[in-house]
Each structure stands twice: as structure tokens, then as C-alpha cells.
Amino acid sequence: MIIQALEKRKDSGGFAGILEDFRKYPNKEPDAKFYFEHDGLICHVKRNFTGTWCGYVDTRSAPEMLKNLSPHGGVTFTKGDRIGFDCNHFGDFCPLDLLIFPLASPLGEYRDYNFVVDETKKLAEEVQARKKK
């Protein structure tokens, strides 16, 4: 999905190199929502509208237990007993930037599918450790 959108904007020589550098990531990653269980909690990861990955954990906990958790970039989503984080922070590469600024060089590190799954698992483990206290 992201690569197809980028290819539509491939109208300058400088952008072609950026596209080739970026091509190695999303084409080798899923582009949908995936659920899994880790440490007894339901987790899921998905791309948001900017092309960056987000991770979520259904905590089955009271909100006061969830303060000061430390996933990548901090907790950026809370709704009921679900918490989450995204990979669109300073220092993260955002695929949408290539659509908005096609001649700009990509800045930051691309946080891929494997990265967000690992961070989501760490967040689930952190939640479970809190529950045991």
C-alpha cells in the first residue's frame, strides 16, 4: 500500500533513490492488523495512517496500575483497559513524510514490524509485572 502510493509520486530523479532505500521495508512486512497472545495478555500491532507501526496491549487492569509504563516513545493511547504506543516520534522515520516531502531525505530510524512486536511483548511483560506487585 505505502510503496504503491510512493511510486505514484516518483516524478523526480532524487526521489527514485529514496524510494529504493525505503522499498526494502514495507514490501517485506505485513500491512494489516495482527493479534497475538503474550504473557497471558492479548496484544496487537497495526500500521496507522502515517505508515508507522503501533502496538497495543489489552491489560485487564485498573488505569491507575498503568501509570509510568515505558514502551517505545511512551504510552500514547489509552482506552478502557487497552494501552498502546506508536513509532512516530522524534528520531523515528515516518513513511508519510516521503509523500508530503518527496525530495527530502528520510530522517530517523524506521521502526519495523519486528521492532513493534518486540516492544509490544515488553509492554505486556511490564503490565504483568505491575499486576504481581
PALOTI-393817 format. One record per residue: residue number from 1; x, y, z of N, C-alpha, C in turn. Coordinates in Angstrom, 2 decimals, padded with zeros to 5 digits, always signed. Example, Ala and Ser with C-alpha at 12.3 -4.5 7.8 and 13.67 -1.06 7.14 Angstrom:
R  1  +013.19  -005.69  +007.80  +012.30  -004.50  +007.80  +013.20  -003.30  +007.80 .
R  2  +012.85  -002.25  +007.08  +013.67  -001.06  +007.14  +012.90  +000.03  +007.87 .
//
This chain:
R  1  +000.82  -001.19  +000.00  +000.00  +000.00  +000.00  +000.87  +001.26  +000.00 .
R  2  +001.82  +001.33  +000.92  +002.66  +002.53  +001.00  +003.54  +002.65  -000.22 .
R  3  +004.13  +001.54  -000.66  +005.01  +001.59  -001.83  +004.24  +002.04  -003.06 .
R  4  +003.00  +001.55  -003.25  +002.22  +001.96  -004.40  +001.96  +003.46  -004.36 .
R  5  +001.66  +004.00  -003.19  +001.43  +005.44  -003.06  +002.70  +006.21  -003.36 .
R  6  +003.84  +005.70  -002.90  +005.11  +006.37  -003.16  +005.45  +006.34  -004.65 .
R  7  +005.17  +005.23  -005.31  +005.50  +005.13  -006.73  +004.72  +006.14  -007.56 .
R  8  +003.52  +006.48  -007.13  +002.74  +007.48  -007.85  +003.41  +008.85  -007.79 .
R  9  +004.19  +009.08  -006.74  +004.87  +010.37  -006.57  +006.29  +010.37  -007.12 .
R  10  +006.68  +009.30  -007.77  +008.06  +009.18  -008.26  +008.21  +010.01  -009.54 .
R  11  +008.26  +011.33  -009.39  +008.34  +012.20  -010.56  +009.63  +013.00  -010.61 .
R  12  +010.60  +012.65  -009.79  +011.89  +013.33  -009.86  +013.01  +012.32  -009.65 .
R  13  +014.17  +012.60  -010.20  +015.30  +011.70  -010.08  +015.75  +011.49  -008.66 .
R  14  +015.72  +012.54  -007.83  +016.15  +012.43  -006.45  +015.27  +011.51  -005.62 .
R  15  +014.01  +011.50  -005.94  +013.07  +010.69  -005.18  +013.23  +009.21  -005.46 .
R  16  +013.71  +008.87  -006.65  +013.86  +007.45  -007.02  +014.80  +006.74  -006.05 .
R  17  +015.90  +007.39  -005.67  +016.84  +006.79  -004.73  +016.23  +006.59  -003.36 .
R  18  +015.45  +007.55  -002.91  +014.78  +007.44  -001.63  +013.80  +006.27  -001.67 .
R  19  +013.08  +006.15  -002.77  +012.12  +005.07  -002.91  +012.83  +003.71  -002.84 .
R  20  +013.98  +003.61  -003.50  +014.72  +002.34  -003.47  +015.20  +002.01  -002.06 .
R  21  +015.67  +003.03  -001.32  +016.11  +002.79  +000.05  +014.95  +002.31  +000.93 .
R  22  +013.77  +002.91  +000.72  +012.63  +002.59  +001.56  +011.96  +001.28  +001.15 .
R  23  +012.10  +000.90  -000.11  +011.41  -000.27  -000.66  +011.69  -001.54  +000.14 .
R  24  +012.86  -001.66  +000.73  +013.23  -002.90  +001.41  +012.39  -003.16  +002.66 .
R  25  +011.72  -002.14  +003.21  +010.98  -002.35  +004.45  +009.53  -002.78  +004.26 .
R  26  +008.64  -001.91  +003.79  +007.22  -002.29  +003.79  +006.88  -003.48  +002.91 .
R  27  +007.58  -003.69  +001.82  +007.26  -004.82  +000.96  +007.49  -006.15  +001.66 .
R  28  +008.34  -006.17  +002.66  +008.65  -007.41  +003.36  +007.90  -007.49  +004.68 .
R  29  +006.96  -006.61  +004.89  +006.20  -006.58  +006.13  +004.72  -006.74  +005.84 .
R  30  +003.98  -007.24  +006.81  +002.53  -007.26  +006.64  +002.01  -005.82  +006.64 .
R  31  +000.86  -005.61  +006.12  +000.29  -004.27  +006.07  -001.10  -004.26  +006.69 .
R  32  -001.29  -005.07  +007.70  -002.61  -005.19  +008.31  -002.46  -005.29  +009.83 .
R  33  -003.55  -005.57  +010.49  -003.56  -005.70  +011.94  -003.34  -007.17  +012.30 .
R  34  -002.51  -007.42  +013.31  -002.23  -008.77  +013.76  -002.38  -008.88  +015.26 .
R  35  -003.09  -009.91  +015.69  -003.30  -010.19  +017.10  -002.44  -011.37  +017.53 .
R  36  -001.97  -011.34  +018.78  -001.24  -012.45  +019.34  -001.36  -012.39  +020.86 .
R  37  -001.06  -013.49  +021.51  -001.08  -013.52  +022.96  +000.36  -013.57  +023.46 .
R  38  +000.63  -012.78  +024.50  +001.96  -012.81  +025.11  +001.82  -012.60  +026.60 .
R  39  +002.44  -013.45  +027.37  +002.45  -013.36  +028.83  +001.02  -013.30  +029.39 .
R  40  +000.11  -014.02  +028.72  -001.27  -014.09  +029.19  -002.15  -012.93  +028.79 .
R  41  -001.63  -012.00  +027.98  -002.41  -010.83  +027.56  -002.57  -010.81  +026.04 .
R  42  -003.70  -010.29  +025.59  -003.94  -010.14  +024.16  -003.25  -008.86  +023.69 .
R  43  -002.46  -009.00  +022.63  -001.72  -007.88  +022.06  -002.08  -007.76  +020.59 .
R  44  -001.90  -006.59  +020.03  -001.99  -006.47  +018.58  -001.14  -005.32  +018.08 .
R  45  -000.75  -005.44  +016.83  +000.04  -004.41  +016.16  -000.64  -004.06  +014.86 .
R  46  -000.49  -002.82  +014.44  -001.06  -002.38  +013.16  -000.32  -001.13  +012.70 .
R  47  -000.46  -000.85  +011.41  +000.04  +000.42  +010.88  -001.02  +001.49  +011.10 .
R  48  -000.57  +002.71  +011.36  -001.53  +003.80  +011.41  -001.53  +004.53  +010.07 .
R  49  -002.25  +005.63  +009.98  -002.39  +006.34  +008.71  -001.09  +006.95  +008.21 .
R  50  -000.08  +007.07  +009.05  +001.20  +007.64  +008.62  +002.15  +006.58  +008.09 .
R  51  +001.75  +005.31  +008.19  +002.60  +004.21  +007.75  +003.49  +003.67  +008.85 .
R  52  +003.44  +004.27  +010.02  +004.25  +003.78  +011.14  +003.46  +002.73  +011.91 .
R  53  +004.18  +001.89  +012.62  +003.57  +000.81  +013.38  +003.15  +001.28  +014.77 .
R  54  +002.09  +000.66  +015.29  +001.60  +000.89  +016.65  +001.43  -000.47  +017.32 .
R  55  +001.62  -000.49  +018.63  +001.42  -001.72  +019.39  +000.45  -001.47  +020.53 .
R  56  -000.39  -002.47  +020.83  -001.42  -002.34  +021.85  -001.46  -003.59  +022.72 .
R  57  -001.82  -003.38  +023.99  -001.98  -004.48  +024.93  -003.31  -004.29  +025.65 .
R  58  -004.13  -005.35  +025.67  -005.35  -005.35  +026.48  -004.93  -005.79  +027.88 .
R  59  -004.92  -004.84  +028.80  -004.27  -005.05  +030.09  -005.12  -005.75  +031.13 .
R  60  -006.43  -005.64  +031.03  -007.33  -006.18  +032.06  -006.95  -005.65  +033.44 .
R  61  -006.55  -004.37  +033.47  -006.10  -003.75  +034.73  -006.79  -002.42  +034.94 .
R  62  -006.77  -001.99  +036.18  -007.28  -000.66  +036.51  -006.31  +000.39  +035.96 .
R  63  -006.83  +001.51  +035.47  -005.97  +002.54  +034.88  -004.85  +003.04  +035.78 .
R  64  -005.09  +003.10  +037.09  -004.04  +003.60  +037.99  -002.82  +002.68  +038.02 .
R  65  -002.99  +001.42  +037.66  -001.85  +000.48  +037.62  -000.96  +000.73  +036.40 .
R  66  -001.45  +001.49  +035.45  -000.77  +001.60  +034.16  +000.05  +002.87  +034.02 .
R  67  +000.20  +003.61  +035.09  +001.00  +004.84  +035.02  +002.47  +004.51  +034.92 .
R  68  +003.20  +005.36  +034.17  +004.65  +005.28  +034.05  +005.16  +003.99  +033.41 .
R  69  +004.43  +003.45  +032.47  +004.94  +002.32  +031.69  +005.87  +002.88  +030.63 .
R  70  +006.76  +002.04  +030.10  +007.79  +002.60  +029.23  +007.97  +001.89  +027.88 .
R  71  +006.92  +001.82  +027.06  +007.15  +001.31  +025.71  +007.90  +002.37  +024.89 .
R  72  +008.29  +002.02  +023.69  +008.97  +002.97  +022.81  +008.16  +004.26  +022.70 .
R  73  +008.76  +005.39  +023.04  +008.10  +006.68  +022.93  +007.06  +006.96  +024.00 .
R  74  +006.86  +006.02  +024.92  +005.86  +006.19  +025.97  +004.48  +005.76  +025.52 .
R  75  +003.57  +005.66  +026.47  +002.19  +005.29  +026.16  +001.52  +006.48  +025.47 .
R  76  +000.99  +006.25  +024.28  +000.34  +007.32  +023.52  -001.14  +007.03  +023.28 .
R  77  -001.63  +005.90  +023.78  -003.04  +005.55  +023.59  -003.54  +004.84  +024.84 .
R  78  -004.68  +005.29  +025.35  -005.37  +004.57  +026.42  -006.86  +004.65  +026.15 .
R  79  -007.52  +003.53  +026.26  -008.98  +003.48  +026.13  -009.45  +002.26  +026.90 .
R  80  -010.17  +002.53  +027.97  -010.59  +001.43  +028.84  -009.37  +000.75  +029.41 .
R  81  -009.27  -000.56  +029.18  -008.10  -001.28  +029.69  -007.10  -001.60  +028.57 .
R  82  -007.19  -000.89  +027.45  -006.23  -001.07  +026.35  -005.26  +000.12  +026.34 .
R  83  -003.98  -000.21  +026.26  -002.97  +000.84  +026.15  -002.14  +000.58  +024.91 .
R  84  -001.50  +001.62  +024.41  -000.70  +001.45  +023.22  +000.36  +002.52  +023.05 .
R  85  +001.16  +002.31  +022.04  +002.25  +003.23  +021.70  +002.38  +003.26  +020.18 .
R  86  +003.08  +004.26  +019.69  +003.31  +004.34  +018.25  +004.79  +004.57  +017.98 .
R  87  +005.17  +004.44  +016.74  +006.57  +004.61  +016.32  +006.69  +005.82  +015.40 .
R  88  +006.10  +006.92  +015.84  +006.14  +008.17  +015.07  +006.56  +009.30  +015.99 .
R  89  +007.77  +009.19  +016.50  +008.32  +010.17  +017.42  +009.59  +010.76  +016.82 .
R  90  +010.10  +011.81  +017.46  +011.37  +012.38  +017.03  +012.41  +011.25  +017.02 .
R  91  +013.11  +011.12  +015.92  +014.09  +010.05  +015.79  +013.56  +008.83  +015.08 .
R  92  +012.25  +008.80  +014.84  +011.63  +007.70  +014.09  +011.38  +008.17  +012.66 .
R  93  +011.60  +007.29  +011.70  +011.28  +007.60  +010.32  +009.80  +007.32  +010.07 .
R  94  +009.12  +008.28  +009.47  +007.69  +008.16  +009.17  +007.50  +008.06  +007.66 .
R  95  +006.97  +006.95  +007.14  +006.78  +006.81  +005.70  +005.95  +007.92  +005.06 .
R  96  +004.99  +008.48  +005.78  +004.17  +009.55  +005.22  +005.01  +010.76  +004.83 .
R  97  +006.12  +010.98  +005.53  +006.99  +012.12  +005.20  +007.45  +012.09  +003.75 .
R  98  +007.65  +010.90  +003.20  +008.09  +010.81  +001.81  +007.00  +011.24  +000.83 .
R  99  +005.76  +011.12  +001.23  +004.66  +011.58  +000.38  +004.49  +013.08  +000.47 .
R  100  +004.67  +013.61  +001.67  +004.48  +015.05  +001.88  +005.69  +015.83  +001.38 .
R  101  +006.88  +015.32  +001.61  +008.12  +015.98  +001.23  +008.95  +015.05  +000.35 .
R  102  +008.54  +014.82  -000.89  +009.17  +013.78  -001.71  +010.65  +014.01  -002.02 .
R  103  +011.15  +015.21  -001.93  +012.56  +015.45  -002.23  +013.43  +015.47  -000.98 .
R  104  +012.81  +015.39  +000.17  +013.57  +015.40  +001.43  +014.20  +014.04  +001.66 .
R  105  +015.31  +014.05  +002.34  +015.94  +012.79  +002.74  +015.21  +012.24  +003.95 .
R  106  +015.00  +010.93  +004.02  +014.35  +010.36  +005.19  +015.19  +010.59  +006.45 .
R  107  +014.55  +011.05  +007.49  +015.24  +011.28  +008.75  +014.77  +010.26  +009.77 .
R  108  +015.65  +009.85  +010.63  +015.27  +008.94  +011.69  +015.41  +007.48  +011.31 .
R  109  +015.11  +006.64  +012.27  +015.22  +005.19  +012.08  +013.84  +004.60  +011.85 .
R  110  +013.73  +003.76  +010.84  +012.46  +003.10  +010.57  +012.26  +001.99  +011.59 .
R  111  +011.14  +002.02  +012.31  +010.80  +001.01  +013.31  +009.90  -000.02  +012.63 .
R  112  +010.45  -001.18  +012.33  +009.75  -002.16  +011.51  +008.81  -003.05  +012.33 .
R  113  +008.15  -003.95  +011.63  +007.18  -004.87  +012.22  +007.79  -005.64  +013.39 .
R  114  +008.98  -006.20  +013.19  +009.61  -006.98  +014.26  +009.90  -006.13  +015.48 .
R  115  +010.32  -004.89  +015.26  +010.59  -003.98  +016.37  +009.33  -003.76  +017.19 .
R  116  +008.21  -003.46  +016.52  +006.98  -003.14  +017.26  +006.41  -004.38  +017.95 .
R  117  +006.55  -005.55  +017.37  +006.10  -006.77  +018.04  +006.92  -006.98  +019.32 .
R  118  +008.24  -006.81  +019.24  +009.09  -006.96  +020.42  +008.74  -005.94  +021.50 .
R  119  +008.51  -004.69  +021.12  +008.15  -003.66  +022.09  +006.79  -003.94  +022.72 .
R  120  +005.87  -004.47  +021.92  +004.54  -004.80  +022.45  +004.65  -005.94  +023.46 .
R  121  +005.49  -006.91  +023.17  +005.71  -008.01  +024.12  +006.32  -007.48  +025.42 .
R  122  +007.29  -006.58  +025.31  +007.90  -006.00  +026.51  +006.86  -005.24  +027.33 .
R  123  +005.97  -004.54  +026.63  +004.91  -003.80  +027.33  +003.99  -004.76  +028.06 .
R  124  +003.62  -005.87  +027.44  +002.78  -006.88  +028.09  +003.47  -007.42  +029.33 .
R  125  +004.76  -007.69  +029.23  +005.52  -008.20  +030.38  +005.57  -007.16  +031.50 .
R  126  +005.71  -005.90  +031.13  +005.75  -004.83  +032.13  +004.40  -004.71  +032.85 .
R  127  +003.32  -004.84  +032.10  +001.98  -004.80  +032.71  +001.81  -005.97  +033.67 .
R  128  +002.20  -007.17  +033.27  +002.05  -008.34  +034.13  +002.91  -008.21  +035.40 .
R  129  +004.11  -007.67  +035.27  +004.96  -007.47  +036.44  +004.32  -006.49  +037.42 .
R  130  +003.66  -005.45  +036.90  +002.96  -004.49  +037.74  +001.83  -005.15  +038.51 .
R  131  +001.13  -006.04  +037.85  -000.01  -006.72  +038.49  +000.45  -007.58  +039.66 .
R  132  +001.66  -008.10  +039.59  +002.18  -009.01  +040.63  +002.65  -008.25  +041.87 .
R  133  +002.84  -006.95  +041.74  +003.32  -006.16  +042.89  +002.24  -005.95  +043.92 .
//
